[in-house]
Amino acid sequence: KVELSTGQVIPCGSDYLVEISQYKINTDGGNYVVVWKKDGGQWKKIIDIFN
């Protein structure tokens, strides 16, 4: 079971967002960062980093 919890979403210009959040897998937990890019009026995830 994976639980994702959105934390901070930071706009980076008009075409990018960076998301800094947390995840939990069973008893393990950690952090993750997601970079989003606006493409054709919709936000698309382009990079995710889990640690």
ChimeraX attribute file (.defattr): number of C-alpha atoms within 10 A of each C-alpha:
attribute: neighborCount
match mode: 1-to-1
recipient: residues
	/A:1	6
	/A:2	9
	/A:3	10
	/A:4	12
	/A:5	12
	/A:6	12
	/A:7	13
	/A:8	12
	/A:9	15
	/A:10	13
	/A:11	13
	/A:12	12
	/A:13	8
	/A:14	8
	/A:15	14
	/A:16	17
	/A:17	19
	/A:18	18
	/A:19	18
	/A:20	18
	/A:21	17
	/A:22	18
	/A:23	17
	/A:24	14
	/A:25	11
	/A:26	9
	/A:27	6
	/A:28	8
	/A:29	13
	/A:30	11
	/A:31	15
	/A:32	17
	/A:33	19
	/A:34	16
	/A:35	20
	/A:36	22
	/A:37	19
	/A:38	14
	/A:39	10
	/A:40	8
	/A:41	8
	/A:42	9
	/A:43	14
	/A:44	14
	/A:45	14
	/A:46	11
	/A:47	11
	/A:48	13
	/A:49	10
	/A:50	12
	/A:51	9
